[in-house]
Amino acid sequence: MRDRTASVRSRTLRLIRERGQVSRGEIGQVFGMDKKGVSLAVERLLDEGLVSVSGHRDSRVGRRSETLSINGAYGVSLGVDIGATHVIGVLSDMAGVVLDRASWDIRPGLPIELILEQMRAISSKLLSSRLVSSKHVSGRSSLPGARGSAVSAGVCVPGFVQPDAGVSLVAENIPGWKNVPVRDVLQRELGIPVSVEDSSRALAAAELWLGAARGVHDFIAVDLGYGIGMGMYCDGSLYRGGSWKAGEIGHTVAVPGGLPCACGGNGCLETIASGKAIARDARMGIQEGRSDLLRDLTKGSANAVTAQDVAVAAGMGDPFSIGLLDAAGSAVGIALANAAAVLDPSLIVLGGGLAAARSPYLHALATSWERHLMPALRAEMKLVVSGLGVDGSARGIALMAAQSMVEQGTAAAS
Amino acid sequence: MRDRTASVRSRTLRLIRERGQVSRGEIGQVFGMDKKGVSLAVERLLDEGLVSVSGHRDSRVGRRSETLSINGAYGVSLGVDIGATHVIGVLSDMAGVVLDRASWDIRPGLPIELILEQMRAISSKLLSSRLVSSKHVSGRSSLPGARGSAVSAGVCVPGFVQPDAGVSLVAENIPGWKNVPVRDVLQRELGIPVSVEDSSRALAAAELWLGAARGVHDFIAVDLGYGIGMGMYCDGSLYRGGSWKAGEIGHTVAVPGGLPCACGGNGCLETIASGKAIARDARMGIQEGRSDLLRDLTKGSANAVTAQDVAVAAGMGDPFSIGLLDAAGSAVGIALANAAAVLDPSLIVLGGGLAAARSPYLHALATSWERHLMPALRAEMKLVVSGLGVDGSARGIALMAAQSMVEQGTAAAS
């Protein structure tokens, strides 16, 4: 859902966010604006304190040309990532610099009310810590117009969302999670505007603005965790699909007629290659006595074994765990090769816990991806692991919220 | 590769083309323009003869509001679709109304020089027939400014193209077809500007402007023929991918480690579900004596059996042929369910010879697609057969060429 009529102000701000540093000349070039038009747009952003002069770049004619960046000190933004196994909160400045973070692991199946309680608690904690650091935040700016007082917040949940209503419609991997009005819940708690998005799309935004996808117009970001999701940018814009449901690579069919999936289908990629599936297979393996190491690592509580335990065991050379991760990663490689043949992204970024664990899963994934990708696509396409660790989605939703607040002019001074 | 700086003129023209009929009010609404801005843009298009007043629509306040359409009589456009088994040419007016057509079936493996010769011959033939009908074309218009003399042309080839250079880089299913400068070849022949695109993208454009996808922002068009390709619109714009190679659903993996494919990979969808694969399996079936009907239909020339023959035999109840088409269609259904889970299109249009044949292939495809599509996506997504028959790609490239000529201001008066 692309906004054809986005204002010059919003588009200029997005360009600066995407490129990190931009000269006035570049702005004019990209939007086909003359010097005067650029000047008007830039002066407004400078006056508002949204951007700052970040340096100078030597232009071709030998003169030094001013470069502009997002003014981080304009305010702070909170991002909360709710998953089946975690609630992660990040407080960043408006340019994405992390000021504080907090995360809580949760057991899959935790009652929804308790998850929302975690969300509220983590949000309040981070925003109150901001009071301590706000002096520091303001202190970073010596700009006229920089207010340092804007506050925005965003929540991302893996699954279908309705961003305009602020509702998380379904999260297949959080039992019972349906039509949860996360925006209202958090807005009541904090009294500031709250954005809502799918976690994989928030990850993709983070990769564009802060990570490996800076300057890349066509890329996909894959969230490899308890579930598997995907966010994508097409021609420089976040793509959400015809009914906001794009990116369900976890529910592409890996094994026709295979195991039943939480989504109601059969043989989905998530049934064999997600953290959830790996944990399920590990549990069975322990019960069947196929891995003493895994049994010892989980100290008899085989029911609570996680994909992270399997990665640890694999790192210690456990053949059963290596085999499990190898099979799972290979399946993801095929699904990604297929998505890549359809979409032709310039870049694929792997995020989430399973990517961060750097286990045999990753190696098998990359090998399988390369083997199954159409040969003509192999030369130009890149596959990389996210440098944002497990905080990518939280950092991404924080900046999406910041951008949305500014574009909608709903900045809340606190 | 979206053009962020497309002029108001181009965007307005595209909107009219997409919607068929548009009121001034709608134009203002879509682009956020005031009455005066709309008026300027529309007057210019009317003066140039590119659009015409097509009727009046009752507006809500009871006044009648003028509607605008593409002025077909502005000129003619030629579209040529080169495939592994055909060269199809269509001459249409600027609004897409077909004035003449010609098609030649060719044997897979025909030398490239002969294919290009067919292209030149078909193009000259259609453009000279236009001289006969041009009086008729001009006669349809009573508009000031309508010139009726503009001529554009386009060629589409299945595979990788470089539209800006007018080169068809690779067509896997046309042996030896590499870096063919189709634009130069045809431009030399005709002396008018020539556009070049991938056939599946041309089909998608035809579905948007003339077919089932009118008014749909997010859809995919699948070309099911000797090869299998896909074109897609994302958020209302044709999407070509990061290196112009998007849409290779025919080279997604259907059978890991399966048969070698012309692309250099293994087990691609095309190796089991394309017209080429069906013909190969039919040939083997005849040789193995598994279908007397198919043997009789091909009158002993089993080597020349085509997927169309198999569709005919299936229509006559031949179990072997039915089984073949059923397996092939089912495989396409899974690949399409997977592409749909990733992209979330509102609509999937099935074009090409295998769709037009209405054989068990189609039924198996639809059944398999619905069974393997993520359940949450089933309610809103539509799967339809193209109403444009086998001429979809040729009609699409004709209009893409017309649009491109007008946008680049390279209209050639003939």
Interface residues (C-beta under 8 A of the other chain):
Chain A: M1 R2 R4 T5 V30 F31 G32 F160 V170 V216 H217 D218 F219 M230 C234 D235 G236 S237 Y239 R240 G241 G242 S243 W244 K245 A246 G247 E248 I249 H251 T252 V253 P256 C263 G264 G265 C268 I334 A335 A337 N338 A339 A341 V342 L343 D344 P345 S346 L347 H372 L373 M374 P375 A376 L377 E380 M381
Chain B: M1 R2 R4 T5 V30 F31 G32 F160 V170 V216 H217 D218 F219 M230 C234 D235 G236 S237 Y239 R240 G241 G242 S243 W244 K245 A246 G247 E248 I249 H251 T252 V253 P256 C263 G264 G265 C268 I334 A335 A337 N338 A339 A341 V342 L343 D344 P345 S346 L347 H372 L373 M374 P375 A376 L377 E380 M381
